[in-house]
Amino acid sequence: MKMTILGSGTSTGVPMVGCRCRVCSSSDPRDKRTRASLLVQWDGRYILVDACTDLRRQVLREQVPHVDALLLTHSHADHIHGIDDLRGFHFIHRRVIPCYGSPLTLAQVSGNFAYIFEGKNTEGYSPLLSPITIDGPFELFGRTVTPVPIMHGKHEATGYRFGDAAYLTDCSAIPERSLPLLQGLELLIIDALRYSPHPNHFNIEGALHIAHQLAPRRTVLTHLTHEVAHEDGERLPEGVEFAYDGMVFEL
């Protein structure tokens, strides 16, 4: 299994428009962060986690030939507003892509993008995504994917576990009932927005606390703002590092 960080940035991306801080003006390519998303590959299948605002740019960069499934974490704009870019794949392959998410997330996304799910034949649209509600582990192309309920401020979002790796973006707390789903990890990719506190996200201190609690072999901090320079990763504890766009893991 191969995992690629398509985007490691927060909702504004980095550089942030109008800003000339040390990170936004950095020459380090790892400080150029598109919006948070993940690509997972196995057996020739390409699975997207979220359809972020920068999806077109990301899949062109990684030369993604097709998308076989879309997994949604929640319905915030930076995680779904690239969904229209999936039309390009449909024009070529004419396949309807299964789209997995919680009942609330699917209801919100399908309501906002009805033409993506229902099509409008009289206007030249056809369905691109088929919604599939998840409420526990499910089989996807011969492997088990485990949804992990997490809290994003006062609202519930969904993380995902693929084998010994877990992806938890946009989270500020992990409910007790979800902790058993995150035991024995080799890789934990987790929201760690910035150094200062935030009501809807782990900051770096909070993410490090969770990493210490779960004790994965490797922890990668993602969904980063312009408050965080990639070079600051030299000060992180052993086994912890900052994500960057295009970062690849072979598991």
Buried (B, 14 or more C-beta within 10 A) or exposed (E): BEBBBBBBBBBBBBBBEEEEEEBBEBEEEBBBBBBBBBBBBBEEBBBBBBBBBBBBBBBEBBEBEBBBBBBBBBBBEBBBBBBBBBEBBBEEEEEBBBBBBBEBBBBBBBEBBEBBBBBEEEEEBBBBBBBBEBEEEBEBEEBEBBBBBBBBBEBBBBBBBBBBBBBBBBBBEBEEEBEEBBEEBEBBBBBBBBEEEBEBBBBBEBBBEBBEEBEBEBBBBBBBBBBBBBBBBEEBEEEBBBBBBBBEBEE
